[in-house]
Every structure is written in structure tokens, then in C-alpha cells.
Amino acid sequence: MNFTEIAQTRQSCRKYDAHRQVETEKLAAVLESARLAPSACNGQPYHLTVCKGESAKQVASAVMGMGMNKFAADAPVMIVISEEPYVATAAFGAKVKGNDYRSIDIGIVAAYLTAEATAQGLGTCILGWFDDEKIRKICGLDKPVRLVITLGYASENDSLRPKKRKALEELAGEK
């Protein structure tokens, strides 16, 4: 699958096959792609906590507040992305330029992770709605949680939905 095919087929999975586990080698491929993601000054200011089994169920409960993200209960893997400190050069650049490189880097690692998951035949959903304090306790983290990604096989009735995107002319221009 080339990158354009990945971009065309990747979508937020909202229906997981709760009875199908993610193979170790596929999870390893997803994590390796995340490891290779670019970041400011190669600092990788994040940590990925992979939750399976009971810890995945506990994290799922922490993303379902106020009736949100109910589908997470069926995802066999939850990947918690927490923020880590900058490396010195990125910290200096962030201060001088007033840019939040950590958030950018976390977005990039999430994109790499979800793209590789798609290439592996897996579904993902990037979640920003969660109980930070609860997830920190579950995962033993002392840094802020920034994203949670559900990971697993989409159920057979989770068909590819049409992409709703801006027209290219509206999104990009040349000068």
C-alpha cells in the first residue's frame, strides 16, 4: 500500500472487532514507525504507553466520559501518548520562536502511528477526550496525557466512509 492509498483508506474506526487481538508483529511495526517519526531536534518529547487486556479496558473507561467514545470499549489496544520534556535545543527554539514543538511532534507521531496501522490492516481513532488524571494513574505516568489512540481490527460492518475534506484550491495555494 503506498502512502496515497493509506491516506485514502485511513479513517477513524468507530466499530472494533472485540474478539480479534492485534498480532505482536503488527503492533511492533506500528511502534517502529512511530519511533521513526520526525520531531524537533530529534527530541521525541513524548512517551507511548501500550495498554492491552485489563489496562486497555481501564483506559477505555477513561475516554468514555459524558457518553463519548463508547466504541473504545471494544478496542483491544489503547496507546496513550504522554508529553515528555524538550531536549535543550528544542526547548531553546520553542522559547525563542514561541512555538509549541511538543504538540507538533505529538501530532506527527500520531500520524505515523495511524498510517502504519492502516498499512497493517488495523483501525485507529485518535482521541482527545479523556480523563487525564485517571489515565495517569492507570499507566503510572507523571507527565500530561496528550492523546489516546484506539487500535484494533475494524468490525466487518465498519465500511469505508466518504472523505469530507476541503477542496485542494481552498486548502493550498502558490505564491
C-alpha positions, 0 to 999 in steps of 0.5 A: 500500500503506498502512502496515497492509498493509506491516506485514502483508506485511513479513517477513524474506526468507530466499530472494533472487532472485540474478539480479534487481538492485534498480532505482536508483529503488527503492533511492533511495526506500528511502534517502529514507525512511530519511533521513526517519526520526525520531531524537533531536534530529534527530541521525541518529547513524548512517551507511548504507553501500550495498554492491552487486556485489563489496562486497555479496558481501564483506559477505555473507561477513561475516554468514555466520559459524558457518553463519548467514545463508547466504541473504545470499549471494544478496542483491544489496544489503547496507546496513550501518548504522554508529553515528555520534556524538550531536549535543550535545543528544542526547548531553546527554539520553542522559547525563542520562536514561541512555538509549541514543538511538543504538540507538533511532534505529538501530532506527527507521531500520531500520524505515523502511528495511524498510517502504519496501522492502516498499512497493517490492516488495523483501525485507529481513532485518535482521541482527545477526550479523556480523563487525564488524571485517571489515565495517569494513574492507570499507566503510572505516568507523571507527565500530561496525557496528550492523546489516546489512540484506539487500535484494533481490527475494524468490525466487518460492518465498519465500511469505508466512509466518504472523505469530507475534506476541503477542496485542494484550491481552498486548502493550498495555494502558490505564491 
